[in-house]
Amino acid sequence: MVMTEEHPFDWPIRVYYEDTDVGGLVYHANYIKFFERARTELFRSVGVSLNDLFAEKVSFVVRHMEVDYLKGAKLDDQLVVRTWPNTIRRASIEFCQVLVNTNGQTLCSASIQVACVHPDTLKPIKIPEHILSEITK
């Protein structure tokens, strides 16, 4: 099944004490960590190991990000990060990601563009075909 907004990759998250600020809400930078973990798990779920890619001299780096913080998450909340590729280019993928609570309410949304680069030079390289085929099937 192709990952789309209607059929995203879902990754569960629970909010721990360490994720919150003095006001008891998730600290803004931790939403970015939640999104990063979900993208890593998306790759893992389709059989793509980021360690193996690195050994093959392929790496992904965040090139651009837009984040909308809509509603705060709190300690012990059970949440889901929904992720799907929006735009795939020769050397980059733009992912849409939303963090929702158990009521389906969106707490935070992001558009995150990752570039495929050679880890030694950090120059853009073509995304390997086996990755594209796994993400788009």
Sine and cosine of phi, psi and omega as CSV:
sin_phi,cos_phi,sin_psi,cos_psi,sin_omega,cos_omega
0.00,0.00,0.72,-0.70,0.04,-1.00
-0.96,0.28,0.71,-0.70,0.05,-1.00
-0.97,0.25,0.83,-0.55,0.02,-1.00
-0.65,-0.76,0.01,-1.00,0.08,-1.00
-0.87,0.49,-0.58,0.82,0.02,-1.00
-0.98,0.22,-0.42,0.91,0.00,-1.00
-0.73,-0.68,0.94,0.35,-0.05,-1.00
-0.99,0.15,0.17,-0.99,0.21,-0.98
-1.00,0.07,0.81,-0.58,-0.01,-1.00
-0.96,-0.29,0.73,-0.69,0.04,-1.00
-0.77,-0.63,0.87,-0.50,-0.03,-1.00
-0.97,0.25,0.57,-0.82,0.02,-1.00
-0.71,-0.70,0.65,-0.76,0.18,-0.98
-0.90,-0.43,0.67,-0.74,0.00,-1.00
-0.99,0.13,0.84,-0.54,0.05,-1.00
-0.98,-0.20,0.27,-0.96,0.00,-1.00
-0.80,0.59,-0.66,0.75,-0.03,-1.00
-0.90,0.44,-0.31,0.95,-0.01,-1.00
-0.99,0.12,-0.23,0.97,-0.16,-0.99
-0.98,-0.19,0.32,-0.95,0.06,-1.00
-0.99,-0.17,-0.11,-0.99,-0.05,-1.00
-0.89,0.46,-0.38,0.93,0.02,-1.00
-1.00,0.05,-0.01,1.00,0.03,-1.00
1.00,0.07,0.09,1.00,0.05,-1.00
-0.98,-0.22,0.36,-0.93,0.06,-1.00
-0.88,0.47,0.78,-0.62,0.04,-1.00
-0.90,0.43,0.67,-0.74,-0.17,-0.99
-0.81,0.59,-0.62,0.78,-0.03,-1.00
-0.92,0.39,-0.41,0.91,-0.03,-1.00
-0.95,0.31,-0.40,0.91,0.11,-0.99
-0.88,0.48,-0.62,0.78,0.03,-1.00
-0.89,0.45,-0.64,0.76,0.05,-1.00
-0.89,0.45,-0.66,0.75,0.03,-1.00
-0.87,0.50,-0.69,0.72,0.00,-1.00
-0.91,0.42,-0.67,0.74,0.01,-1.00
-0.87,0.49,-0.72,0.69,0.00,-1.00
-0.88,0.47,-0.65,0.76,-0.01,-1.00
-0.90,0.43,-0.64,0.77,0.04,-1.00
-0.91,0.41,-0.64,0.77,0.05,-1.00
-0.88,0.48,-0.69,0.73,0.00,-1.00
-0.94,0.35,-0.53,0.85,0.10,-1.00
-0.86,0.50,-0.76,0.65,0.03,-1.00
-0.86,0.52,-0.72,0.69,-0.01,-1.00
-0.87,0.49,-0.61,0.79,-0.05,-1.00
-0.91,0.41,-0.41,0.91,0.02,-1.00
-0.98,-0.22,0.25,0.97,0.10,-0.99
1.00,0.09,0.30,0.95,0.01,-1.00
-0.97,-0.25,0.91,-0.42,0.04,-1.00
-1.00,-0.05,0.83,-0.55,0.01,-1.00
-0.91,0.40,-0.51,0.86,0.09,-1.00
-0.90,0.44,-0.70,0.72,0.03,-1.00
-0.89,0.45,-0.65,0.76,0.03,-1.00
-0.88,0.48,-0.69,0.72,0.00,-1.00
-0.87,0.49,-0.64,0.77,0.05,-1.00
-0.90,0.44,-0.49,0.87,0.04,-1.00
-1.00,0.07,0.12,0.99,-0.01,-1.00
0.92,0.40,0.67,0.74,0.07,-1.00
-0.78,-0.63,0.75,-0.66,0.01,-1.00
-0.60,-0.80,0.39,-0.92,0.08,-1.00
-0.88,-0.47,0.71,-0.70,0.06,-1.00
-0.78,-0.62,0.54,-0.84,0.05,-1.00
-0.96,0.29,0.81,-0.58,0.00,-1.00
-0.98,-0.19,-0.61,0.80,-0.05,-1.00
-0.46,-0.89,0.54,-0.84,-0.01,-1.00
-0.51,-0.86,0.68,-0.73,0.16,-0.99
-0.80,-0.60,0.78,-0.63,-0.07,-1.00
-0.79,-0.62,0.70,-0.71,0.12,-0.99
-0.90,-0.44,0.88,-0.47,0.06,-1.00
-1.00,-0.07,0.92,-0.40,-0.13,-0.99
-0.97,-0.23,-0.64,0.77,-0.04,-1.00
-0.43,-0.90,0.64,-0.77,-0.06,-1.00
-0.96,0.26,0.63,-0.78,0.15,-0.99
-1.00,-0.08,0.46,-0.89,-0.10,-0.99
-0.83,-0.56,0.24,-0.97,0.04,-1.00
-0.76,0.66,0.73,-0.68,0.06,-1.00
0.97,0.24,-0.03,1.00,0.07,-1.00
-0.86,0.51,0.64,-0.77,0.16,-0.99
-0.98,-0.17,0.83,-0.56,-0.11,-0.99
-0.78,-0.63,0.21,-0.98,0.08,-1.00
-0.73,-0.69,0.74,-0.67,0.16,-0.99
-1.00,-0.08,0.85,-0.52,0.05,-1.00
-0.98,-0.22,0.77,-0.64,-0.12,-0.99
-0.72,-0.70,0.67,-0.75,0.12,-0.99
-0.45,-0.90,0.51,-0.86,0.08,-1.00
-0.97,0.26,0.73,-0.68,0.00,-1.00
-0.99,-0.15,-0.77,0.64,-0.01,-1.00
-0.74,-0.68,0.77,-0.63,0.04,-1.00
-0.89,-0.46,0.82,-0.57,0.05,-1.00
-0.89,-0.46,-0.01,-1.00,-0.05,-1.00
-0.82,0.57,-0.68,0.73,-0.09,-1.00
-0.79,-0.61,0.29,0.96,0.01,-1.00
-0.44,-0.90,0.39,-0.92,0.07,-1.00
-0.74,-0.68,0.76,-0.65,0.14,-0.99
-0.99,-0.17,0.86,-0.51,0.03,-1.00
-0.98,-0.20,0.65,-0.76,0.22,-0.98
-0.99,-0.14,0.70,-0.72,0.02,-1.00
-0.65,-0.76,0.69,-0.73,0.08,-1.00
-0.74,-0.67,0.61,-0.79,0.07,-1.00
-0.96,-0.29,0.87,-0.50,-0.05,-1.00
-0.85,-0.52,0.46,-0.89,0.07,-1.00
-1.00,-0.04,-0.05,-1.00,-0.07,-1.00
-0.92,0.39,-0.28,0.96,0.07,-1.00
-1.00,0.02,0.03,1.00,-0.03,-1.00
0.99,0.16,0.14,0.99,-0.01,-1.00
-0.99,0.17,0.75,-0.66,0.02,-1.00
-0.98,0.20,0.82,-0.57,0.01,-1.00
-0.99,-0.13,-0.55,0.84,-0.05,-1.00
-0.43,-0.90,0.60,-0.80,0.06,-1.00
-0.72,-0.70,0.45,-0.89,-0.03,-1.00
-0.51,-0.86,0.50,-0.87,0.20,-0.98
-0.89,-0.45,0.87,-0.48,-0.11,-0.99
-0.79,-0.61,0.87,-0.50,0.04,-1.00
-0.99,-0.15,0.83,-0.56,0.08,-1.00
-0.94,-0.34,0.66,-0.75,0.03,-1.00
-0.97,-0.24,0.62,-0.78,0.08,-1.00
-1.00,0.03,0.83,-0.55,-0.06,-1.00
-0.71,-0.71,0.34,-0.94,0.17,-0.99
-0.98,0.20,0.81,-0.59,-0.12,-0.99
-0.91,0.42,-0.38,0.92,-0.01,-1.00
-0.99,0.11,-0.63,0.78,-0.07,-1.00
-0.98,-0.19,-0.34,0.94,-0.10,-1.00
0.87,0.49,0.36,0.93,0.08,-1.00
-1.00,0.03,0.58,-0.81,0.00,-1.00
-0.87,0.50,0.62,-0.78,0.09,-1.00
-0.72,-0.70,0.32,-0.95,0.02,-1.00
-0.91,0.41,0.67,-0.74,0.07,-1.00
-0.92,0.40,0.78,-0.63,0.01,-1.00
-0.84,0.54,0.62,-0.78,-0.05,-1.00
-0.84,0.54,-0.62,0.78,-0.05,-1.00
-0.90,0.44,-0.48,0.87,0.06,-1.00
-0.96,0.29,-0.73,0.68,0.02,-1.00
-0.85,0.53,-0.68,0.74,-0.04,-1.00
-0.92,0.39,-0.57,0.82,0.01,-1.00
-0.95,0.30,-0.61,0.79,-0.04,-1.00
-0.97,0.24,-0.50,0.87,-0.10,-1.00
-0.98,-0.20,0.06,1.00,-0.01,-1.00
-1.00,0.05,0.00,0.00,0.00,0.00
